[in-house]
Amino acid sequence: MVDLVRSVEQKQLKEKPAELRPGDMVRVHAKVVEGGRERTQVFEGVVMRLRKGGAGTNFTVRRISHGVGVERTFLVHSPRVEKVEVLRHGHTRRAQLYFLRGRTGKGARLKEKRLVTASKAAAAKVETPGEAEEEDAGQPAEAEQS
């Protein structure tokens, strides 16, 4: 019985869900059914928490709308969630950001996480052509003498 439930859950999981962390600024595109119509609604805000649990994995997003805090919880593997875009990675030291509920304005902002990418690290280590020639000038040219 348990294997049957797990096999059904595995079919429902998305292949590549968005990699989210608390503090990330995200834009969630969710399908909304109103009567007979279906449209896509965009909800943008800060990821407050992430709860993991297989097909039941969910995340809560908070934003301030007209001075009122609005929180919405989405299932990561739901067919109603079309796309999750990560706009910025925020620097946090906590897993659940409930302290944001008591803050407004500038106090509710999170610092942006600075990520060092492989291309930036490689660019810092690249030698200029002048440096390479100077190093060769100091080396004896044994191969050329033979």
N, C-alpha and C positions, 0 to 999 in steps of 0.2 A: 504494500500500500504506500509506504513512504517513498519507495523508488518510483512509483507511478507519479506521485506529486512532484518529485524532483525532476523527472523527465519532462513533465508539462512545463515547469518553471524554466528549464533550460531553453526550451523552444521560444519562450517569451522574452528572454534577455536580448538586449541590443549587443551587436558585435563590438562596437567601439563607443562606449559611453564617454561623455566629456569628463576630463580629469578635473575634478573640483576640489577645492580646499576652503575651509572657513576663511573669510576675509576677501575672497575673490569678488570682483565686480562682474556680474554676468548679465546677459540678455537672454531670456528664455522665450522661445516661440512656442506657444501652446495653442492647440485647436480648441475652439469654443463652439458649442452647438447652441444656437438660439432658435427655437422653433424648428423649422425645416432647413434653416441655413446653417452653414458651417464656415467659420472664419478663423484666421490666425490672430491671436492677441499676443502682443509683446509685453513682457514684464521685466523691467530692468532694476537691479538692486544688488545688495551685498549678501553673499551666502553667510547665513548666521550659524547654521549647523548642518552636519552631514550624518545621517544615520544609515549604517550599512546592515544589510541582511538579505543578500541574494536578490530575488525579484522584488522584494519590498524595500530596497534601498531608496531613501528619499533625502531631499535637501530643502531647507527653508530659506527663502529669499526675502529680504526686508528693504523697503524703500519708503521715503517720505513723500506723500502725495497731498498737496494743499495743506501742509502743516500737520498732517495726521500720519502716523506710522502705519504702514500696511505690510503685513507678512503673509506670504503664500507658500505653501508646501507643495512640492512636485515630486512625483515618483520618477526616478532616473530612467527606468525601463518601460515607462508608460507609452503606449502608442499615441496618446494625446500630446506628448511633448515631442514636437518636431525637431527642434534644434536648440542647443545651449551654446552660446558664444561666451567665451571668457574674455572680458575686455581688459582687466587689470588683475594682478595678483597683489593682495594686500598683506602686509606684514602683521601677523598676530602671534601671540604666545599662548592662545587658548583654543580649545576645540569647539566650544560653544560660546557665541558672542552675545549672550543675553544682556550684557552691560550696555549694549547699544540702545536698548529700549529706553533707558533713562537719559539719553543724550540727544541733543538737537544741534543743528547747525554745524559749526566747525568742530565741536566736540565729538560729533558722530563720525568724523572722517578717520580713515585708517591710512597709515603710511604705505607707500607703494614698495613692494619687494623688488630689490635690484637683482636681476638675474644676469649672470655672466654666461654668455653663450659660447659655444665652441668656436664660432667664427671670430668673435671679439678676442678671445684668448689667443687664437692663432695669429690674428693681425698684430697683436702686441709683441709676439715673438719673432715676427718676420724681420729679417735683416735687410738693411738697405744695401744696394750694390756697392757703395763706397766702403762699407764696413767689411764686406767679404774680400775686397781687393787689398785692404790694409792687413788683414790676417794672412793672406797669401804672401805678402811682401816679407813678412817676418819669418816664413818657413824656407828652409833651403830647398833649392830645386834640384833634387838628386836625379829624378827621372829624366830631366832635360839634358843633363851632362853625359849620360851614357850613350 
